[in-house]
Amino acid sequence: MSIQEELSAHIRAVPDFPIPGILFRDISPIFLQPRLVERCSQELATPWMQDGITKVVGVDSRGFLLGPQIAGLLNAGFVMVRKAGKLPPETVSVSYELEYGKAVLESVKDSIIPGDVVLIHDDLLATGGTSAAAANLATQLGAQVVGFCFLVGLPALSGQKNLLPYSNRIQSLIDFGPAI
C-alpha cells in the first residue's frame, strides 16, 4: 500500500470544525499506528538524507510530533519554534502576519546558529504563513533553509508561494483537494 493510501485510510475528515464550512483533517488516528508513524518519519526524512541537515525545526505544536524522529533519522538536532511566551530560556523572536492579525514565533537563543543547514517541519501546509515565519527566524539567525516537509498539504490554499523565498523544495506526503 502506498503511503498516500495508508494516510488516506487513517486521516479523519471532520466537517464543520472549527467553524461551519471547514473540513478539518484530523491526523490523530495516525499516532495509534506505530508502524505508520515510523513510516511517515522515514518518508519525510529520506529526500533530505544527502543535504547535510544540522537542525530540523519543528513548528509549534504538531511539528513536534514527527520532528524529533525526522531529526534522529537525519542525525540532526531538533529545534522547537513556539508561540510567544512558551519557552523559559532567553529567546529570539519573529513577528508575522496572519489572515486575522499578527503572531510571534520564538526559539531558544543559540538553538540555531550561523552555518546551520535547516529543514522546517510541520504537520500541515495550508497558507504557509507560520512555516515561512519559522524559515525567516532561521535565516535571520544565519542558517540556510534547504526545504520544508509536511505530513499533509492543502495545495488549493497556495501556501507554497509563501515558502518559495526560502526554498523551492517543499514536500508533503499527502495532498487533499480544495476543501479544508
Helices and strands as residue ranges (DSSP letters): H 3-10, E 12-15, E 23-26, G 28-32, H 34-45, G 46-48, E 55-59, H 63-73, E 77-83, E 91-98, E 101-108, E 117-125, H 129-140, E 144-153, G 155-157, H 160-163, E 170-175
